[in-house]
Amino acid sequence: MARAERGFALLEVVVALAILSVVALALLQVVGAHVAAAALAAERERALWDEERLLTAHTLLSTADLDRRLGMRDVGLYLVTVQRPERALYRIAVSRAGMPGVEDLVTVVHRRGGASER
């Protein structure tokens, strides 16, 4: 093998290694982005479970208890807003404390009668 051919073969190996390095770096970035997205999704799912439990607990309250909770209240990392748009209806919304304008979960519950009945 001539000396020029050996140099050309070495150049081909260096170029191939450079291409493989770029591909490997791109693959690592994609995997890293996937891991970050999965962690964010898991954290958001946990938050939604907490919000769902809060909403369920508030829907089980009596009329008197709902009347005492009218307005917006901090409950740990969340805000619970209880409104009474009509005499027998209560609107309950749960949002994250850092984003009070964005309601994640909302429901409306009906309670018969006044403050003494459930």
C-alpha positions as CSV (number, residue, x, y, z in Angstrom):
1,M,0.0,0.0,0.0
2,A,1.5,3.3,-1.0
3,R,2.0,6.1,1.5
4,A,-0.6,8.4,-0.1
5,E,-3.2,5.6,0.1
6,R,-2.5,5.1,3.8
7,G,-3.0,8.8,4.4
8,F,-6.3,8.7,2.5
9,A,-7.5,5.7,4.5
10,L,-6.7,7.6,7.7
11,L,-8.6,10.6,6.5
12,E,-11.6,8.4,5.7
13,V,-11.5,7.0,9.3
14,V,-11.3,10.4,10.9
15,V,-14.3,11.7,8.8
16,A,-16.3,8.6,9.7
17,L,-15.6,9.1,13.4
18,A,-16.6,12.7,13.1
19,I,-19.9,11.7,11.5
20,L,-20.5,9.1,14.2
21,S,-19.8,11.6,16.9
22,V,-22.3,14.1,15.5
23,V,-24.9,11.4,15.2
24,A,-24.2,10.2,18.8
25,L,-24.5,13.7,20.1
26,A,-27.8,14.3,18.4
27,L,-29.1,11.0,19.7
28,L,-28.1,11.9,23.3
29,Q,-29.9,15.2,23.0
30,V,-33.1,13.5,21.8
31,V,-32.9,11.0,24.7
32,G,-32.2,13.8,27.2
33,A,-35.2,15.8,25.9
34,H,-37.4,12.6,26.2
35,V,-36.3,12.0,29.8
36,A,-37.1,15.6,30.7
37,A,-40.5,15.5,29.0
38,A,-41.3,12.2,30.8
39,A,-40.3,13.7,34.2
40,L,-42.5,16.8,33.5
41,A,-45.4,14.6,32.5
42,A,-45.1,12.5,35.7
43,E,-44.9,15.6,37.9
44,R,-48.0,17.1,36.1
45,E,-49.9,13.8,36.5
46,R,-49.2,13.8,40.3
47,A,-50.4,17.4,40.5
48,L,-53.6,16.5,38.7
49,W,-54.2,13.6,41.1
50,D,-53.8,16.1,44.0
51,E,-56.2,18.5,42.4
52,E,-58.7,15.8,41.7
53,R,-58.6,14.8,45.4
54,L,-59.2,18.4,46.5
55,L,-62.1,18.8,44.1
56,T,-63.7,15.5,45.2
57,A,-63.3,16.5,48.9
58,H,-65.0,19.9,48.2
59,T,-67.9,18.3,46.3
60,L,-68.7,16.1,49.4
61,L,-69.1,19.2,51.7
62,S,-72.5,20.2,53.0
63,T,-74.2,23.5,52.0
64,A,-73.1,25.1,55.3
65,D,-69.5,24.0,54.8
66,L,-69.5,25.3,51.2
67,D,-70.9,28.6,52.3
68,R,-68.0,29.0,54.8
69,R,-65.6,28.3,52.0
70,L,-66.9,30.9,49.5
71,G,-64.1,32.7,47.7
72,M,-60.5,31.8,46.9
73,R,-58.4,29.9,49.4
74,D,-54.9,28.5,49.5
75,V,-54.8,24.8,50.1
76,G,-51.1,23.9,50.0
77,L,-49.8,24.3,46.5
78,Y,-53.2,24.9,45.1
79,L,-56.0,27.5,45.1
80,V,-59.6,26.4,45.6
81,T,-62.3,28.8,44.5
82,V,-65.9,28.2,45.6
83,Q,-68.6,30.4,44.1
84,R,-72.3,30.4,44.5
85,P,-73.8,31.6,41.2
86,E,-77.3,30.6,42.2
87,R,-79.1,29.6,45.4
88,A,-78.7,25.9,45.0
89,L,-75.5,25.7,42.9
90,Y,-71.9,25.9,43.8
91,R,-69.0,26.2,41.4
92,I,-65.8,24.7,42.6
93,A,-62.5,25.3,40.8
94,V,-59.0,24.1,41.5
95,S,-55.8,25.8,40.1
96,R,-52.1,25.9,40.9
97,A,-51.1,28.6,43.3
98,G,-48.6,30.1,40.8
99,M,-51.3,30.3,38.1
100,P,-54.5,31.6,39.7
101,G,-56.1,32.5,36.4
102,V,-55.8,29.0,34.9
103,E,-58.3,26.6,36.4
104,D,-57.2,23.0,35.9
105,L,-60.4,21.3,37.2
106,V,-63.9,22.8,37.6
107,T,-67.3,21.3,38.6
108,V,-70.7,22.5,39.7
109,V,-72.6,20.9,42.5
110,H,-76.2,21.2,43.5
111,R,-77.4,21.4,47.1
112,R,-81.0,21.6,48.0
113,G,-82.4,24.1,50.5
114,G,-80.6,26.7,52.6
115,A,-77.5,26.6,54.7
116,S,-78.9,24.1,57.2
117,E,-79.6,21.3,54.6
118,R,-77.1,19.3,52.7
